[in-house]
Amino acid sequence: MKREIEKKQVELKTPTFNEKRTKELEERIKSMDADAIRKEYETLLKNPLLEWDKYCGTCVWQGGTSCDERAKYLQETYNLGEDVAKIGAMGAPSCVKQG
């Protein structure tokens, strides 16, 4: 039993063992985070309050700009994600499809 404990202590002190276990843990955490984010994203897309089904990229925004162009401008100017930029573009009543 003492030999087993000593052997494990040596394994734990070995850098490759620790690095391997750390990498495995980091990959598992990334995978769990990605799955959770994906599920939340899909839930938000289905949320009727956001009205994603009413987004139309070809609608004319103020000044003759399409909603897709406005969203792209918001992304580039304010470093926003695509979804956040689309929500911002939808702030104009002309962007939201009627019906």
C-alpha positions as CSV (number, residue, x, y, z in Angstrom):
1,M,0.0,0.0,0.0
2,K,2.9,2.3,0.8
3,R,4.5,1.6,-2.5
4,E,1.2,2.4,-4.3
5,I,1.0,5.8,-2.5
6,E,4.6,6.6,-3.3
7,K,4.0,5.6,-7.0
8,K,1.0,7.9,-7.2
9,Q,2.9,10.7,-5.6
10,V,5.6,10.4,-8.2
11,E,3.0,10.3,-11.0
12,L,1.4,13.5,-9.7
13,K,4.7,15.3,-9.6
14,T,5.4,14.3,-13.2
15,P,4.7,17.3,-15.4
16,T,3.3,15.3,-18.3
17,F,0.8,13.7,-16.1
18,N,-0.4,17.0,-14.7
19,E,-0.4,18.6,-18.1
20,K,-2.4,15.8,-19.6
21,R,-5.0,15.9,-16.9
22,T,-5.2,19.7,-17.1
23,K,-5.8,19.6,-20.9
24,E,-8.5,16.9,-20.5
25,L,-10.3,19.0,-17.9
26,E,-10.0,22.2,-20.0
27,E,-11.4,20.4,-23.1
28,R,-14.3,19.0,-21.0
29,I,-15.1,22.4,-19.6
30,K,-15.0,24.0,-23.1
31,S,-17.3,21.2,-24.4
32,M,-19.8,21.7,-21.6
33,D,-19.7,25.5,-22.1
34,A,-20.3,25.2,-25.8
35,D,-23.3,22.9,-25.3
36,A,-24.8,25.2,-22.7
37,I,-24.3,28.2,-24.9
38,R,-25.8,26.4,-27.9
39,K,-28.9,25.4,-26.0
40,E,-29.4,28.9,-24.6
41,Y,-28.9,30.4,-28.1
42,E,-31.5,28.0,-29.6
43,T,-33.9,28.9,-26.7
44,L,-33.5,32.6,-27.3
45,L,-34.1,32.2,-31.0
46,K,-37.4,30.6,-30.3
47,N,-38.4,33.3,-27.7
48,P,-41.4,35.2,-29.1
49,L,-40.3,38.4,-27.3
50,L,-37.3,38.8,-29.6
51,E,-39.4,38.4,-32.7
52,W,-36.6,36.7,-34.7
53,D,-39.2,35.4,-37.1
54,K,-40.0,39.0,-38.1
55,Y,-36.4,40.0,-39.0
56,C,-36.1,40.7,-42.7
57,G,-32.7,41.7,-43.9
58,T,-34.0,43.3,-47.0
59,C,-36.4,45.7,-45.4
60,V,-35.4,49.3,-46.0
61,W,-34.0,51.1,-43.0
62,Q,-33.8,54.8,-42.5
63,G,-32.1,56.5,-45.4
64,G,-32.5,53.7,-47.9
65,T,-30.2,51.3,-46.1
66,S,-31.3,47.6,-45.8
67,C,-31.5,46.0,-42.3
68,D,-28.7,43.7,-43.2
69,E,-26.5,46.7,-44.1
70,R,-27.4,48.4,-40.9
71,A,-26.6,45.3,-38.9
72,K,-23.3,45.0,-40.6
73,Y,-22.5,48.6,-39.9
74,L,-23.4,48.1,-36.2
75,Q,-21.1,45.0,-36.1
76,E,-18.2,46.8,-37.6
77,T,-18.6,50.2,-35.8
78,Y,-19.4,48.9,-32.3
79,N,-17.8,45.4,-32.5
80,L,-21.1,43.7,-31.9
81,G,-22.0,40.1,-32.6
82,E,-24.3,39.4,-35.5
83,D,-27.3,38.7,-33.3
84,V,-26.9,41.8,-31.2
85,A,-26.5,43.9,-34.3
86,K,-29.6,42.4,-35.9
87,I,-31.6,43.2,-32.7
88,G,-30.2,46.7,-32.9
89,A,-31.3,47.1,-36.5
90,M,-34.7,45.8,-35.6
91,G,-35.2,48.9,-33.4
92,A,-36.4,50.7,-36.5
93,P,-40.1,50.0,-37.1
94,S,-39.4,49.8,-40.8
95,C,-37.2,46.7,-40.3
96,V,-39.8,44.5,-38.6
97,K,-42.0,42.7,-41.0
98,Q,-45.7,43.4,-40.5
99,G,-48.0,40.5,-39.8
